[in-house]
């Protein structure tokens, strides 16, 4: 009987360890790096998103709290991935959802806690190209504002 419990516990632990997908690891790394870069920014400095996410992507979206899943799918022109669905953004105000795409493939979905980095974005959801992914820090504790002119 004890042997069966040990085997079940081992299998459960193995499942938890391997259950973390590569995309989860990429998102976690992105959030960690974004937090470090954002923390070091001074007022009026800019954050280039391509210096935080050096992977392959050509456009990104920043979705504000309470954005409906249907709005996200319309914006990205794709069916929501499980990571997007699992973020439950339409029910939450503590995160912004950042979705990176390379062509028509989602590369990273990051539920970024607003305590790590908060974004002030337009209600008009639009893709932000890699070259235009420049956000300005307007002061201590303030939101990062997209500066599409850079």
C-alpha positions as CSV (number, residue, x, y, z in Angstrom):
1,X,0.0,0.0,0.0
2,X,2.8,2.4,0.9
3,X,4.6,1.6,-2.4
4,X,1.5,2.6,-4.4
5,X,1.2,5.9,-2.6
6,X,4.9,6.6,-3.2
7,X,4.5,5.8,-6.9
8,X,1.4,8.1,-7.2
9,X,3.2,10.9,-5.4
10,X,6.2,10.5,-7.6
11,X,4.0,10.6,-10.8
12,X,2.2,13.6,-9.5
13,X,5.4,15.5,-8.8
14,X,6.8,14.5,-12.2
15,X,3.6,15.8,-13.8
16,X,3.9,19.1,-12.0
17,X,7.5,19.5,-13.0
18,X,7.0,18.7,-16.7
19,X,3.6,20.4,-16.9
20,X,5.3,23.7,-17.1
21,X,5.6,24.3,-20.9
22,X,8.4,26.0,-22.7
23,X,6.0,28.9,-23.5
24,X,5.3,29.3,-19.7
25,X,9.0,29.5,-19.1
26,X,9.4,32.1,-21.9
27,X,6.6,34.2,-20.4
28,X,8.0,33.9,-16.9
29,X,11.5,34.9,-18.1
30,X,10.0,37.8,-20.1
31,X,8.0,39.1,-17.0
32,X,11.1,38.8,-14.8
33,X,13.3,40.7,-17.3
34,X,10.6,43.3,-17.9
35,X,10.4,43.9,-14.2
36,X,14.2,44.4,-13.9
37,X,14.3,46.8,-16.9
38,X,11.3,48.8,-15.7
39,X,12.6,49.1,-12.2
40,X,15.8,50.6,-13.6
41,X,14.1,53.2,-15.8
42,X,14.2,56.8,-14.7
43,X,11.6,59.4,-15.6
44,X,11.4,60.2,-19.3
45,X,13.6,57.2,-20.3
46,X,12.3,54.7,-22.8
47,X,12.0,51.0,-22.8
48,X,12.4,49.2,-26.1
49,X,10.4,46.0,-25.9
50,X,12.8,44.3,-28.4
51,X,15.6,44.6,-25.8
52,X,13.4,42.7,-23.3
53,X,12.1,40.1,-25.6
54,X,15.0,39.3,-28.0
55,X,13.2,36.3,-29.4
56,X,11.5,36.1,-32.8
57,X,8.4,38.4,-33.1
58,X,7.3,41.0,-35.4
59,X,4.4,42.6,-33.6
60,X,2.9,42.7,-30.1
61,X,-0.4,43.7,-28.4
62,X,-0.9,45.1,-25.0
63,X,-4.4,44.3,-23.6
64,X,-5.7,46.2,-20.6
65,X,-7.5,44.7,-17.7
66,X,-11.1,43.5,-18.4
67,X,-10.5,43.1,-22.1
68,X,-13.0,40.5,-23.4
69,X,-11.6,37.3,-25.0
70,X,-13.6,38.1,-28.2
71,X,-11.8,41.5,-28.5
72,X,-8.4,39.8,-28.1
73,X,-9.3,37.2,-30.8
74,X,-10.5,40.0,-33.1
75,X,-7.3,42.0,-32.6
76,X,-4.8,39.2,-33.1
77,X,-6.9,37.6,-35.8
78,X,-6.4,34.2,-34.3
79,X,-8.3,31.9,-31.9
80,X,-7.2,32.5,-28.4
81,X,-4.5,30.1,-27.1
82,X,-5.0,28.3,-23.8
83,X,-2.5,30.8,-22.2
84,X,-4.7,33.7,-23.3
85,X,-7.9,31.9,-22.1
86,X,-6.2,30.9,-18.8
87,X,-5.2,34.5,-18.0
88,X,-8.9,35.3,-17.5
89,X,-8.1,38.9,-18.4
90,X,-11.8,39.9,-18.8
91,X,-12.3,39.2,-15.1
92,X,-9.1,40.8,-13.7
93,X,-7.7,44.2,-13.1
94,X,-4.3,43.2,-11.7
95,X,-2.6,42.3,-15.0
96,X,-2.0,43.6,-18.5
97,X,-1.8,40.8,-21.1
98,X,1.0,41.1,-23.6
99,X,0.9,38.9,-26.7
100,X,3.8,38.6,-29.1
101,X,3.3,37.3,-32.6
102,X,5.7,36.3,-35.3
103,X,3.6,36.3,-38.5
104,X,0.4,34.5,-37.6
105,X,2.0,32.5,-34.8
106,X,1.8,33.4,-31.1
107,X,5.3,33.3,-29.6
108,X,4.7,34.5,-26.0
109,X,1.6,35.3,-23.9
110,X,2.6,37.1,-20.7
111,X,0.1,38.0,-18.0
112,X,2.2,40.9,-16.6
113,X,1.2,41.9,-13.1
114,X,0.6,45.7,-12.9
115,X,3.0,45.8,-10.0
116,X,5.8,44.7,-12.3
117,X,5.0,47.0,-15.2
118,X,1.8,48.9,-15.9
119,X,0.9,50.2,-19.3
120,X,-1.2,53.2,-20.4
121,X,-2.6,52.2,-23.7
122,X,-5.3,53.4,-26.1
123,X,-8.7,51.9,-26.0
124,X,-8.2,51.3,-29.8
125,X,-6.4,47.9,-29.7
126,X,-3.8,47.9,-32.4
127,X,-0.7,45.8,-33.2
128,X,2.6,47.4,-32.3
129,X,5.5,46.6,-34.6
130,X,8.8,45.4,-33.2
131,X,10.5,48.6,-34.4
132,X,7.7,50.8,-32.8
133,X,7.7,48.9,-29.5
134,X,9.0,51.9,-27.5
135,X,7.4,52.8,-24.2
136,X,8.2,55.9,-22.2
137,X,8.4,56.1,-18.4
138,X,6.7,59.3,-17.3
139,X,7.8,59.1,-13.6
140,X,8.2,56.9,-10.6
141,X,5.4,54.5,-10.1
142,X,3.6,55.6,-13.3
143,X,2.5,53.6,-16.3
144,X,4.6,53.0,-19.4
145,X,3.1,54.9,-22.3
146,X,3.5,53.7,-25.8
147,X,5.5,56.2,-27.8
148,X,4.8,55.2,-31.4
149,X,6.8,58.1,-32.7
150,X,10.2,56.4,-31.9
